[in-house]
Amino acid sequence: MIESLALAALGGAIVGLLLAAFGGGGSVLATPWLIYVVGIADVHVAIGTSAAAVALNALAGLLGQARAGAVKWPCASVFAVAGVSGALIGAHVAQQVDGQALLGWFAIAMALVALSMMRTPRSTGDPLVRLDAARTMKLAPIGLLVGLAAGFFGIGGGFLIAPGLMAATGMTLSNAAASSLVSVTLFGASTSASYAMSGQIDGPILAAMVAGGAMGTVPGIVLARVLARRVLIARRLFAAMVLLVALLVLWNVLTG
């Protein structure tokens, strides 16, 4: 048990470091780590536990971004509230799916995360964006669909949320990245709550992951500064690693 907790903490530290250094996408490594390294046999328990850890880590990041004034609360709130119902539906459906089949779909989601991180991000946008009726009509349906995907796969969904916020409102990339943490927190909390009600969260492993994530955030921030001038190349290298893990997971599922 001590070894499992230590490995969970190490995984949390790695995910925390990657999230701080590269932004969205790092959380998809949490579930494979719990299954293949920590040794959690039940795929649903691994997904539920990782979703809870992602939510808590995102909340910590959100508090920092809120203090910096980077969160566009009206737009972020509409997106998040619409997405919570989708996350609950997605999590409920996922719990009815066979574990190995769900892991296969998860591997496909990982590959999509990796491919999305390889594109050149947009940095332009309106830093003074305001919520209005037209933007609300765009935010709500996109939030619902993204929440559905986040709940089904048990991921934070940051790689979908930030582009969704930018497409619906025209806000800047930095504001979208900060505002996306509102949804990541709520989606992760909703997903993990659904799994918790079914007894599919490992409390000690969750605590170890969160503790490890807190320790990994600090060097991750330092690494982000070091890579600031090479951020696109660094993100693409990280994306290649995520894609490789996705292919290994998919191969394992297909070969039994």
Secondary structure by P-SEA (a helix, b strand, c coil): caaaaaaaaaaaaaaaaaaaacccccccaaaaaaacccccccaaaaaaaaaaaaaaaaaaaaaaaaaacccccaaaaaaaaaaaaaaaaaaaaaaaccaaaaaaaaaaaaaaaaaaaaccccccccccccccaaaaaaaaaaaaaaaaaaaaacccaaaaaaaaaaaaccccaaaaaaaaaaaaaaaaaaaaaaaaaaccccaaaaaaaaaaaaaaaaaaaaaaaaaccaaaaaaaaaaaaaaaaaaaaaaaaaac
